[in-house]
Amino acid sequence: MLDFFRKYQRYFFIVIAVVIVISFSFFGTYQSMGQQTKVADRPIGKLVDGKKMMKKEVDQMARFLSSDRSDHALAEKGTMPNYFNNGVIRHDLMGSGMGTLLVHAYFDDIREELKERMVHHKGYRPYVHPMAPFISIENLWAQVLPAQKKNLATFLHQSPEMTPDTFSLLVDLYVGETAFPSNILRDYLLFQEKHYEWIQPDPALPRANLNLFRCASIEDWFGHGFVELAAQFVLNAAAYAKEKGYKVSYEEARVDLVRQGYESIQLQTRKSEVSQEEVAQLWKQAQWTLGMNEKEMVELWQKVMLFRRLFDDVGSAVFVDPQTYQAFYGFASKTAEVDLYRLPDAVSLKDFSSLMKLEYYLDQVAKNTKEGLLLPQAFDPVDTVEKRCPDLVRQRFVVEVAEVAIDDVALNVSMKEMWQWQLEKENFELLEKEFPKLALKKGSEAESYFAALEGMDREYRQKIDKFSRRKIAETHPEWIEEAMGEKRFTQVTLKPSKEGDVSPYGGKELCALLTKAAPKEVLETDPEALKARRALELYSPDGKTYYRFHLLEKDLEKRVLT
């Protein structure tokens, strides 16, 4: 028996090794995939309203506030800043001075980390051009922002240790860099370098880190402890605002947060129009970078908006000097009764041009124009005035109107549906007529159509997609009907011109429909009037904007404008 095992021991060893490796690979991986570790949340204190302050919420708020759309250096390093933060710490805390007051109150808690930051900052030396020392950051500051140069010199040479005053100096430097950021500094330095032909360009300048203290974010400036302190302050302020009756709905916060991303893309790309696809892509990237889902981000922004509303109201309600309101209330209780006589706005003449218009109007409508300065008592009939001045005679229509843009309806079209429409032959031929660049690709089948579309640059492709969505939406009148049903009606009075123009809603066709149509509540049997009424239910003069008109009242005869 032993001889048998000794003879085939190599094969036994191989089989056993393979079985062990496979079992560990499968069952070990399955166990690690099936049991995801969750970090248990825990309270770390209490908010001002008595509720628990949870560590997870503080950490999330700290991550959200730790960078903002102005952190260009982070983007240059390949790290995505939080483009949905428009500068809560930068503007609301540091810019207003609240950040300094906050640190003065809790200075001992973050002193050690601030000392570490100070040691790092002391090693900073501003950029100087190696071939032309007069091209430097300090010389630029001396011309554009003298206080920045002075504050830096004070910090580097006259501040031996970290104190609340030293922190205030750092805040001034941080706010100064916000006003004159590194990307603008680089542009100025490159311009000065090119201005002098005899200066050899510095190859390191285009890539040099010109940030003050080479800090890329608020944490690099003041440390994580300060960011966490700011997060706790915002959460407490939001809780206090709720107690005082301030409200911000979830939907309001979501809309405002998306608007922050929209504005960030506009600033980064310098485009006036930003597509929804771009905002949606940035939204997903931000969630991945911050490690949060949509609900968590919106709830954080709700608290930021509560914090801002509280301090905006409180800040505007503060009197700097009691003399201000004492003088005001000294006169506030005094009253006087006066009789005011004035002409109605319709007949008041505010300038010489108004007088000339009145003279012209009276000359066109009055029966006897030879009565001097006396206002006429008799007027010519409508037919006579129309012959003399057609622009003064109009027919009045009182309508309710609602409108829907086809581009808004086109948002219902999915990406898949749009691609399928674009890759059909007759539709692609339509796109070629509308967008000549596509015709240059000479596509003949679905694959070549797709390649041609993918070969377009980003902005041109967006125009093609927008046109495609619009065409698809035009084939779905039920979408337009559904969107129209959600709109509110506005009552307006229309007075078509003699040419039949009904600005801004349409031209002669609309004027003819309004003339034929029966009012909304009138029982009508005339087929032409009923047909006109149905046409007004969904009317579009250009295929881009659709209107729904409900005729409430109309003049049976023309009137002279008054």
VEXKOL-118837 format. One line per 3 residues: number of its first residue (from 1); for each residue x, y, z of C-alpha. Coordinates in steps of 0.1 Angstrom, whole numbers. Example, Ala and Ser with C-alpha at 12.3 -4.5 7.8 and 13.67 -1.06 7.14 Angstrom:
VEXKOL-118837
1) 123/-45/78; 137/-11/71
//
This chain:
VEXKOL-118837
1) 0/0/0; 28/24/9; 46/14/-22
4) 15/24/-42; 13/59/-26; 50/63/-29
7) 49/55/-66; 20/79/-74; 26/106/-48
10) 34/132/-74; 0/128/-91; -18/129/-57
13) 0/161/-48; -10/177/-81; -46/168/-78
16) -49/179/-42; -31/212/-50; -55/219/-79
19) -86/212/-57; -74/234/-29; -66/263/-53
22) -100/260/-70; -119/258/-37; -101/288/-22
25) -105/308/-54; -142/302/-57; -154/300/-21
28) -131/327/-8; -141/352/-36; -178/343/-31
31) -176/350/6; -158/383/1; -184/394/-26
34) -214/382/-6; -204/399/27; -198/436/21
37) -185/454/52; -206/483/63; -191/510/85
40) -213/515/115; -225/551/120; -222/566/154
43) -231/598/172; -202/622/179; -221/650/196
46) -254/669/197; -268/696/174; -282/728/187
49) -317/714/184; -308/685/207; -306/658/180
52) -276/636/175; -248/647/153; -238/616/133
55) -202/610/122; -213/599/87; -231/631/80
58) -202/652/93; -178/633/71; -200/637/40
61) -204/674/46; -166/677/51; -160/659/18
64) -186/681/0; -171/714/13; -134/704/10
67) -133/716/-26; -153/739/-49; -155/750/-85
70) -126/775/-80; -101/748/-71; -84/749/-106
73) -52/734/-91; -70/701/-83; -82/698/-118
76) -47/704/-131; -35/675/-109; -61/652/-123
79) -84/653/-93; -120/664/-99; -130/693/-76
82) -166/696/-64; -182/716/-92; -215/716/-74
85) -201/737/-45; -199/773/-55; -177/782/-25
88) -194/777/9; -161/779/28; -144/802/4
91) -171/829/3; -196/822/31; -171/815/58
94) -137/830/48; -150/859/27; -174/870/54
97) -151/866/84; -171/839/101; -143/814/95
100) -119/835/115; -144/839/144; -151/801/143
103) -114/792/146; -108/818/173; -135/800/194
106) -121/765/188; -84/773/182; -71/748/208
109) -88/719/191; -70/724/157; -38/741/169
112) -15/712/162; -27/706/127; -25/743/120
115) 12/742/132; 19/714/108; 4/735/80
118) 24/765/90; 57/746/88; 48/735/53
121) 38/771/43; 70/786/56; 90/768/30
124) 72/785/2; 90/809/-22; 71/828/-49
127) 80/822/-86; 108/843/-101; 118/840/-138
130) 153/825/-140; 164/848/-169; 145/880/-159
133) 140/884/-122; 117/914/-127; 91/889/-140
136) 78/875/-108; 47/868/-88; 56/894/-61
139) 60/922/-87; 26/913/-101; 11/914/-67
142) 27/948/-61; 9/962/-92; -25/944/-89
145) -29/933/-53; -4/950/-30; -20/937/2
148) -12/901/-9; 25/909/-11; 25/926/22
151) 6/898/40; 29/871/26; 60/890/38
154) 44/894/72; 36/857/74; 70/844/62
157) 92/867/82; 72/882/112; 50/853/123
160) 72/828/143; 43/807/156; 7/798/149
163) -17/821/168; -53/833/161; -38/864/145
166) -15/843/123; -46/823/112; -64/856/103
169) -34/865/82; -36/831/64; -73/838/58
172) -64/871/42; -39/854/19; -65/827/10
175) -91/853/1; -64/872/-19; -56/842/-40
178) -94/838/-47; -94/873/-61; -62/867/-81
181) -60/829/-88; -30/810/-102; -44/805/-137
184) -46/843/-141; -11/847/-126; 3/823/-152
187) -14/842/-181; 1/875/-168; 36/860/-164
190) 35/844/-199; 24/877/-214; 53/895/-198
193) 77/868/-209; 65/871/-246; 65/909/-244
196) 103/910/-243; 119/893/-273; 153/891/-257
199) 141/869/-228; 145/832/-232; 112/815/-223
202) 112/795/-191; 101/759/-201; 89/752/-166
205) 65/782/-164; 35/766/-183; 35/737/-159
208) 48/753/-127; 27/752/-96; 19/788/-90
211) -6/783/-62; 2/801/-30; 20/777/-7
214) 15/752/-35; -19/744/-19; -45/729/-42
217) -75/728/-18; -88/742/15; -74/711/33
220) -39/719/20; -43/754/34; -58/748/68
223) -60/710/74; -88/685/76; -96/695/112
226) -107/730/100; -129/715/72; -146/692/97
229) -151/721/121; -167/741/92; -189/711/84
232) -202/709/120; -208/746/120; -230/744/88
235) -249/715/102; -256/733/135; -266/765/116
238) -290/744/95; -306/729/126; -310/763/142
241) -325/777/110; -351/749/110; -360/758/146
244) -365/794/135; -390/784/108; -368/784/77
247) -377/758/51; -360/744/20; -378/716/1
250) -359/687/-13; -369/696/-49; -358/732/-44
253) -324/721/-31; -321/696/-61; -329/723/-87
256) -304/747/-71; -277/720/-69; -281/712/-106
259) -279/749/-113; -245/750/-96; -233/723/-119
262) -247/741/-150; -230/774/-140; -197/755/-134
265) -197/740/-169; -204/774/-183; -174/789/-164
268) -151/760/-174; -161/758/-211; -170/795/-215
271) -201/785/-233; -235/803/-229; -255/771/-236
274) -249/738/-218; -267/706/-228; -285/684/-203
277) -262/655/-212; -232/675/-200; -248/683/-167
280) -260/647/-162; -224/634/-169; -209/659/-144
283) -236/649/-119; -226/612/-121; -189/620/-119
286) -195/641/-88; -214/613/-71; -186/589/-78
289) -159/613/-67; -176/622/-35; -188/587/-27
292) -224/597/-23; -257/591/-40; -281/618/-53
295) -303/618/-22; -273/623/1; -259/652/-20
298) -293/669/-22; -299/666/15; -265/681/22
301) -272/710/-1; -306/715/17; -286/721/49
304) -262/745/31; -292/765/18; -307/767/53
307) -274/779/66; -272/806/39; -307/818/44
310) -302/821/81; -271/842/79; -283/863/49
313) -314/873/69; -296/878/102; -267/897/84
316) -291/921/67; -310/927/99; -280/939/120
319) -278/977/127; -242/989/128; -249/1020/147
322) -280/1028/169; -279/1063/156; -292/1049/123
325) -325/1036/136; -329/1063/163; -330/1090/136
328) -354/1069/115; -379/1063/143; -377/1100/152
331) -396/1108/120; -415/1075/116; -443/1085/139
334) -449/1119/122; -477/1120/96; -493/1145/73
337) -526/1145/53; -524/1158/18; -548/1159/-11
340) -532/1148/-44; -546/1158/-77; -533/1143/-109
343) -545/1131/-143; -550/1094/-149; -519/1077/-163
346) -537/1072/-197; -540/1109/-203; -510/1123/-184
349) -483/1138/-207; -449/1131/-192; -427/1145/-220
352) -428/1164/-253; -430/1132/-273; -462/1122/-255
355) -477/1156/-264; -468/1151/-301; -484/1117/-301
358) -516/1131/-286; -517/1158/-312; -513/1133/-340
361) -540/1110/-325; -565/1138/-322; -558/1150/-357
364) -567/1115/-370; -598/1107/-350; -615/1141/-343
367) -644/1153/-364; -634/1190/-362; -597/1197/-360
370) -601/1235/-362; -611/1242/-326; -576/1253/-314
373) -565/1240/-281; -599/1226/-270; -602/1189/-267
376) -626/1175/-294; -661/1164/-283; -670/1146/-315
379) -651/1119/-334; -652/1105/-369; -668/1071/-375
382) -645/1040/-376; -646/1037/-414; -634/1072/-418
385) -606/1068/-393; -596/1035/-409; -592/1052/-443
388) -573/1081/-428; -550/1060/-405; -554/1022/-407
391) -530/1016/-378; -555/1032/-353; -583/1007/-361
394) -581/972/-347; -603/943/-338; -598/930/-302
397) -596/894/-291; -595/884/-254; -579/849/-252
400) -564/824/-228; -531/811/-241; -507/783/-231
403) -475/775/-249; -451/746/-252; -417/745/-270
406) -410/715/-291; -375/713/-277; -390/707/-242
409) -412/679/-256; -382/665/-274; -366/657/-240
412) -389/627/-238; -369/610/-266; -345/584/-253
415) -309/580/-266; -317/546/-281; -348/559/-299
418) -328/588/-313; -300/566/-326; -325/542/-342
421) -342/572/-360; -308/586/-371; -297/553/-386
424) -327/549/-409; -319/559/-445; -346/585/-452
427) -339/602/-418; -301/602/-424; -307/618/-458
430) -328/645/-441; -299/651/-417; -275/654/-446
433) -296/682/-461; -298/700/-428; -261/694/-418
436) -238/694/-449; -208/681/-430; -226/647/-428
439) -229/645/-466; -191/647/-469; -188/613/-451
442) -209/596/-478; -227/570/-457; -247/543/-474
445) -258/519/-446; -264/519/-409; -228/512/-399
448) -214/540/-421; -242/563/-409; -231/556/-373
451) -194/562/-382; -203/595/-399; -222/607/-368
454) -194/596/-344; -169/615/-366; -186/649/-359
457) -171/672/-333; -189/675/-300; -208/708/-306
460) -219/698/-341; -231/664/-329; -252/681/-302
463) -269/702/-329; -276/670/-349; -290/652/-318
466) -312/682/-310; -326/684/-345; -332/646/-345
469) -351/648/-312; -372/676/-325; -382/657/-356
472) -391/626/-335; -412/648/-312; -431/662/-342
475) -443/627/-351; -458/623/-316; -486/649/-312
478) -498/630/-281; -466/642/-264; -473/678/-273
481) -509/673/-261; -497/659/-228; -472/687/-222
484) -498/713/-231; -522/698/-206; -497/706/-178
487) -493/742/-187; -512/771/-171; -532/795/-192
490) -525/833/-193; -552/858/-203; -540/883/-229
493) -557/908/-252; -547/905/-289; -551/934/-314
496) -540/922/-348; -524/949/-371; -538/959/-404
499) -515/933/-421; -529/906/-398; -499/902/-376
502) -507/889/-341; -473/893/-324; -457/873/-309
505) -480/844/-316; -485/843/-354; -496/861/-385
508) -525/862/-409; -534/825/-404; -539/830/-367
511) -559/862/-372; -582/844/-396; -588/816/-371
514) -596/840/-343; -620/859/-366; -638/826/-375
517) -637/808/-342; -665/808/-317; -659/819/-281
520) -651/792/-255; -685/790/-238; -707/797/-268
523) -726/767/-283; -718/769/-320; -732/749/-349
526) -713/766/-378; -688/740/-391; -663/767/-401
529) -663/782/-366; -660/748/-350; -631/739/-373
532) -613/772/-364; -619/765/-327; -603/730/-330
535) -573/745/-350; -567/769/-321; -564/740/-297
538) -530/732/-310; -516/759/-332; -480/765/-342
541) -468/792/-366; -433/778/-371; -433/742/-358
544) -410/752/-329; -436/766/-304; -471/753/-300
547) -500/774/-286; -534/766/-273; -559/794/-275
550) -593/796/-258; -612/826/-272; -631/843/-244
553) -643/874/-261; -640/892/-294; -652/924/-310
556) -678/919/-337; -667/952/-352; -635/970/-354
559) -626/997/-329; -605/1029/-328; -576/1024/-305
562) -577/1046/-274
//
